[in-house]
Amino acid sequence: MGNYENYLSQLKQVKAAFDADKMYAGVKARLKQRSRQNQLAMGGLLAVLILGFTVYLNFPSNQQSLAGYIYQSGNTNGDPIMNYIYVD
Amino acid sequence: MVVMEKFDFDQIYASSKDNVWKLISKYVSSREDREDLFQEVFVNIHHALPRFRGEAEISTWVYRITINTALNNLKKQKRYQWFKNLLGGMRVVEPMEPEIRSDLNAFKPLEKLNPRQRMVLILSDVEEMKLSEIATVMHLPVGTVKSTLHRAREIIKKEVRENGEL
């Protein structure tokens, strides 16, 4: 038990000095960085939503599928599967 | 909004920074890890502040966030230990001050404990908190705290015995 008590007293004496102002500045910098990251993520999400909505609005209303859309527009880009859809 | 006015972040920082640092410096050994953990704790406090309704003492709430952040941090560190070791092997090691070396020796036996055992042992035997208080801040039953503490003490005693005077 003696050794354990000695060990604990050594652990209690571990030095604990720190620069509170420097740490505070570090916390503020992290908060700013996280806020910027969140803004970027939100911006990205918004861009994807707008793009998706634009595609949705421009999609011909009388077509039910992408294959049908390609069939009507004839845009197969030389893809054999798409050609098949086009021919079919 | 009322909560934000009632519990101002700057005030919380000013009143709890010393206690948070004290606990962290017993929990992790290197200065960089301590500073990183300390800042992460206050970032988490800042994020959690709008949800704090004042049901617990602010000091207990801060302690709880500190403990959760420290436990998660150590789990993450253990996961990437092999990578750190690899980087450590490539780094030029500068000679350390005797005081720092002695501090690091004190942490060697703690490395044998898992994050929860380490935290329970520090809160109980270094910070001298009651088992019921530890159970409250760690969200654990008292029986679990007791058995975790018992196991942690056994491991440390064995380590100290095997390695002699640290």
Chai-1 contact restraints between the chains, C-beta under 6 A:
chainA,res_idxA,chainB,res_idxB,connection_type,confidence,min_distance_angstrom,max_distance_angstrom,comment,restraint_id
A,N3,B,V160,contact,1.0,0.0,6.0,A-B,restraint_1
A,Y4,B,K157,contact,1.0,0.0,6.0,A-B,restraint_2
A,Y4,B,V160,contact,1.0,0.0,6.0,A-B,restraint_3
A,Y7,B,V160,contact,1.0,0.0,6.0,A-B,restraint_4
A,L8,B,D125,contact,1.0,0.0,6.0,A-B,restraint_5
A,Q10,B,A106,contact,1.0,0.0,6.0,A-B,restraint_6
A,L11,B,A106,contact,1.0,0.0,6.0,A-B,restraint_7
A,L11,B,V126,contact,1.0,0.0,6.0,A-B,restraint_8
A,K12,B,V126,contact,1.0,0.0,6.0,A-B,restraint_9
A,V14,B,S25,contact,1.0,0.0,6.0,A-B,restraint_10
A,V14,B,D103,contact,1.0,0.0,6.0,A-B,restraint_11
A,V14,B,A106,contact,1.0,0.0,6.0,A-B,restraint_12
A,A16,B,K22,contact,1.0,0.0,6.0,A-B,restraint_13
A,A16,B,S25,contact,1.0,0.0,6.0,A-B,restraint_14
A,F18,B,W21,contact,1.0,0.0,6.0,A-B,restraint_15
A,A20,B,K17,contact,1.0,0.0,6.0,A-B,restraint_16
A,M23,B,F38,contact,1.0,0.0,6.0,A-B,restraint_17
A,G26,B,Q39,contact,1.0,0.0,6.0,A-B,restraint_18
A,V27,B,Q39,contact,1.0,0.0,6.0,A-B,restraint_19
A,V27,B,F42,contact,1.0,0.0,6.0,A-B,restraint_20
A,R30,B,Q39,contact,1.0,0.0,6.0,A-B,restraint_21
A,R30,B,V43,contact,1.0,0.0,6.0,A-B,restraint_22
A,L31,B,H46,contact,1.0,0.0,6.0,A-B,restraint_23
